[in-house]
Amino acid sequence: MSLRQQALNGGKWTAISTLTIVLLQMAQIAVISRFLDAKAFGLMGMILVIVGFAQSFTDMGISSAIIQRKETKRDELSSLYWLNIATGFTAGFVVWLTKEPIASFYKSPELADLLVWSSFLFPIIASGQQFQVLLQKELRFKVISQISIISMLAGTIISIGAAYSGMGVYALVLGQLSTSAVNSLLLIMLGWRKWKPQLHFHKNDLKGYLSFGMFQMGDRTVTYFNNNLDKIIIGRFLGAEALGYYSIAFNLIIIPLIRINPIVNRVAFPVFSKIQDNREQMKKGYMKVIRALSLVNLPLYFGLIVTAPLFIPIMFGAQWGPSILITQILCGVGILRSIANPVGSLVMATGKVRRGFLYNSFKTILQIPVIIIGAYAGGIIGVAVAFLSLKLFYFITNYLVMLKTLLGPCFLELLRSLKDPFYASIIMGIGVYVSSLVTTNYLSAGIALVLQIVTGIIVYASAILAYNPGLLHQLKGKLGNSRIKEGA
């Protein structure tokens, strides 16, 4: 199978996995939101910020270094595995050790006990992480996808059952632990047969990996801090209840970024790594990535902006009304982040992690005062507006500092890649809004929402085909080729 075929197959299976996991996540949040209040979701939002921040340290950026390297030795993998295990236990211990200061920072004493249970996530995730990385390096996304679906299903069932039993916010923590435990167990059972780590550790095996990984870890940590600074500030200055309303909105807009973008990014990174010496080929590949992601992400965000007044009360309950305007503002953040997000694959594939780290550090310095001002000036709405303003500024700097350096001048090509999905999404948004003026007044909320979604799909598909008449022919050709290959 050629590299292109492997990439397409990987994208297909990652898409299947992503769609399934998104549906499970939405079902989980929709059901649990009926049993838990805003404060419980706010507490979980605080936990996830701490866990995600500490987790960026667990593999020290080594996972990306393994994929980026064309060859890895068995002794090196063994040393890296045990280092990963050690850092996992260390991160968990640090979270447990600092539980009281963290709870004090957020002014939420109940957070301390929740962090004790959450600290077990780190060694659990570390135990299976390298096996997933090696599967990813070999482009075995079918296996990764199947494991992800099974583990997410297990976590969803357990968390819903726990919420129904009256466990409160502990249901969310238990769901996280269950998902991670099943995922790591399945990865170990599969990966141990082929990449069984030896009882071997030597510091010389880490050379090259750590130098790459430390900058990658720093870049990832700073990026994570940038993307979660809004929740840290809301939790600290506005409290758990405000963070709960913000978290529901943020979870909606983040799903495409953490689920849809990796469909392409997870495949793009190893593929870009293999063609890292050919800038022109990488540029063409990157523009295809941007176009593919925009075709899916832009209509989702524009559609959510219009349908949020119906979607959120129906999906989560009328008590989550304060999340509607926050969601609509954060959709703009989602649009801009989804466009900028794929640059990370280029940075890692070309080994320019130092540049990425420095750029993200600059964003952190700028972001802190802007979001704090937003919180004081307008509460959670002020934070959302400040975050959106920053993302508009980053759209320009991301091109000047990162893309132009890695791919050469390509701003017009970038805009061309975005043009058709953007215009089609605008037309779709207008169509759905006009539909809402009619359906909301004369139909029940549920039927009105369904009709708005159907209208959006029809209008968007029609607009895309009007802008790009050859797209349907291309899709038919690809479908026909895949059937021929399956029948061969």
Secondary structure, 3 states (H helix, E strand, C coil): CCHHHHHHHHHHHHHHHHHHHHHHHHHHHHHHCCCCCHHHHHHHHHHHHHHHHHHCCCCCCHHHHHHHCCCCCHHHHHHHHHHHHHHHHHHHHHHHHCHHHHHHHHCCCCHHHHHHHHCCHHHHHHHHHHHHHHHHHCCCHHHHHHHHHHHHHHHHHHHHHHHHCCCCCHHHHHHHHHHHHHHHHHHHHHHHHHHCCCCCCCHHHHCCHHHHHHHHHHHHHHHHHHHHHHHHHHHHHCCHHHHHHHHHHHHHHHHHHHHHHHHHHHHHHHHHHHCCCCHHHHHHHHHHHHHHHHHHHHHHHHHHHHHHHHHHHHHHCHHHCCHHHHHHHHHHHHHHHHHHCCHHHHHHHHCCHHHHHHHHHHHHHHHHHHHHHHHHHHHHHHHHHHHHHHHHHHHHHHHHHHHHHHHCCCHHHHHHHHHHHHHHHHHHHHHHHHHHHHHHHHCCHHHHHHHHHHHHHHHHHHHHHHHCCHHHHHHHHHHHHHHHHHHC
